[in-house]
Amino acid sequence: MTAHLSFSERLLAWFDRHGRKDLPWQQSATPYRVWVSEIMLQQTQVSTVISYYQRFMARFPDVRALASAELDEVLHLWSGLGYYARARHLHAAAQHVCSVYDGVFPTDLEAMQTLPGVGRSTAAAILSLASGVAEPILDGNVKRVFARHAGIDGWPGDVAVQRRLWALAETRMSTTRPGPYNQALMDLGATLCTRAQPRCEQCPVRGDCVARLGARQSELPTPRPRRVQPLRSTTMLLVENAEGRILLEQRLPVGIWGGLWAPPECPPDWEPTAFCHERLGVVAAVIRELPGFRHTFSHFQLDIRALHLRTQGGSDRVMEGPERVWYNSRLPDARGLAAPVQRLLASLRDEP
């Protein structure tokens, strides 16, 4: 591809031949379908998202179906995908679209950004991919492409660097084919201009790429300044009743597992059986300690210690407080569970 062609022209010519056009959300690309995919794809790879997206669409084929659903069912279908605030925002945004816009997604950038969980780049992706609106995007893949091609130093999360990247995105935006152009940018970053071992020889804009010409592909974009992740710890109590069900309680609708169901957590200054009796209203004895493990979040690590307890005296009544259920992990229902909780319940199910 000749260098006299513009950046967007070269990229679109490559996309027409090599771009991804068979992803589930590209078929019948309505604003709703694209919106759900864009939220799922935030900080998550395409290969992981596809199966979740298909299950989600089968249950919630349109925005009204999602808006009228219980949050618990939405979180259940999101279980394992992580970053659960995205699911809570998705549900709230669906209700907002239905109540404020009568079920029709807004068609301008500012209005789209009033939806919970939708920032400028996500709003632009929805508008361009679903409606052909010429708005630039700047997700993680696109930041990498622009930083390398234009030789922009500095961590892309820095405000000044972001300002330069947005200016470049606006300058290079295709006004004739905005949807395919933005998809091409994302595809280029995901398939060729990858974080490690980019395939520069196949890149349609390699001829004037500053990073390639200066052999700086491994330097750009500038990595995030290193920081030590804090380490936290918790003790989860898997309290089992006489029927083999496990006590779960619903967490408050904020934080990393907001709205999800999890075993009660025992504070470090409490003895577990005393906590069960005085805070849960359940008499239980410790059977054994399960193998602990470390779960990594985006901004900290969590050491999880788990105790398996069994109720004594045959009573299943628990004290008032957070909503609590006796959960049958062998016949799971539509309830949101975080991946570490699923792991703990599976370890009990797998016991001989």
C-alpha positions, 0 to 999 in steps of 0.5 A: 500500500503506497505511502501517499495514501492517507492513514485512513485510506491505507487502513480501510483498504487493509480492513476490506481484505483482512478485517474481522467481519464475523463477530456476533455483534457485527451481525445486525449491528443495532445500537443495543447489540454494539453497546452490550459488546463494547461494555463487555469488551472493556478490559476483556479479550474478544475470545473471552467475550463471545460466549458471554455475549451470545448467552446474554443476547439469547436472554436479553435480545433488546434493551427493554428485556434487559431493563425489566430484568432483575439485577441478580439475573444480569449479574448471574449471566456476567459471573466469571467475566469480572469487573462487575460494575460494568454489569450494574452500569449496563442494567442501570443504563438500559433502564435509563434508555427506556425511561428517558428515551422510550427505549431508543438509544440517543444519537449524539455523543453527549447524550450517549455519555449520560448513560452509566458506564459509557465514556467518550470512546465507548459512546463514539464506538456505539455511534460509529459502528451502529449508526455511521456517525463520524466520532473518533475512538480511543480504547487501549488498542487504538492508543497503542496504534497511535502512540507507535505510529506517531511516536508519542512518548509518555504513559497513555493514561497521563492527561497530557498524553491523552490530549495528544492522542485524542487530537490525533484521533480527531485528525485521522478520523474517516468521515466517509466510512467511520464505522469500518475505520474505527473497527479497522483501528481496533482490529489493527491493534488486536491482531497486528499492532499487539503489545508484544511481538507486533507483526509490523511486516503485515501492517498497512501503515508501517511505511511511516510508523515512527516506532518501526522506523526507530525500532522502538516498538517495545518502548511505545506506548510508554508503560504505566509507572510501576506500583506495588499492588496492595495485598489484602486478606479475608476469611470466608465461611462456607456454612453448610446446613443438614441438606448440604446447602451453603449460606450465601449473603448478597453484598451491598451494590457497590465495590468489586463484588457489589450485588453479588452473592458470597459466603459471609466474611469473618473479621480478623478479630472474631473467632469463626464459630462465635461470629456465626452464632452472634452475627449470623444466628447460626450454631456451627462447627468448623469441619476443616480449612479449605486450601487458600488461594490468591485472587488478583484484581486490577488494583490489589490482590486478595488472599482468600482463606476459607473455612468449611463449617456445618450447622449444629442442631438442625436450625436453618434460621439466620438473623436479619441483616443482609439478604441471605439464602441457603444455596444449592450449588449442585442445582445452581439458580440464576444468581450472580457469583464471583469467580472465587466464590464459584471456585470455593463452591466447586471445591465442596461439590468435588469432595468425595 
